[in-house]
């Protein structure tokens, strides 16, 4: 059964390959996203005290892109947010009571519309907009088409961009160094 | 008589002279593109196996044709797919697959490599892949972000197009100020009224 904790998307995900410790600044409502890594590093990272919440499952070398892989990272490794290009895997995560986020590629309006065609639009399956910075250039109707919760991920490299993206998305993914700067920035709310 | 596409230098000169390329889905917006100032019609969707009538219409209007081989249906992204487009009279082929660039050049067409901006960590490897593929042009997507990321991109040795979410005059100016030779856009109002 899904709990609020199991499907909650932190406002700021710190992207990491899992090979080095990443500390979420206490000022942020944050979590850690593992991406561009490999299976041994993922397992090691999950077993550490600094347990990450999210994994971009398609970017983990050695890990399959199937139900067994989703079952493993959720049930054995304890991840609760699964990013994937494959809608079926995001749905699988939702069936576990966790959160699945499907990559929506925002390279152009035609491609984004095509990317959205495969979204199942069911509970606990949201979206990852790549590159995230493009969210600041979407029309309101395009933004409304993106299933929530919505993570903006990619090319968010300074505090101003991060804040602009956070105003439109439910969450952003950034490098740890930017998260530190974001935490130190004056609060505008 | 067999059609011969312009060489890449001539293709690039056409874009330089009139830098707004019309991105269309086959069947939609065609008439607007043909009566506009656009020098190049970029076909993003449609049946790649039945493009000849459209290509002839575009040529008859005095414009060039670029086809995105990754997005049209019916064609595989390989040497034979490229050869099919050459036989259809296409002037330029766009793709995100670097290995196709040599085949496109060998068929006498202009090879346009799409650079998909995803994450900062992938920019360097993507730029290196483009360098190895040696296209005639690079199209950066989403082009609306080019001004934001241009200082993080390595310099390309070929002209750059900006495509994707280019919807206003301001977007066009910003992309060209950032170094783009031209833009590809589906915004009809940006194609410009036809001359004559």
Interface residues (C-beta under 8 A of the other chain):
Chain A: X36 X105 X106 X107 X108 X109 X110 X111 X130 X131 X133 X134 X137 X138 X153 X154 X155 X157 X161 X175
Chain B: X23 X25 X44 X45 X71 X116 X117 X118 X119 X120 X121 X141 X142 X144 X145 X148 X149 X152 X163 X164 X165 X186
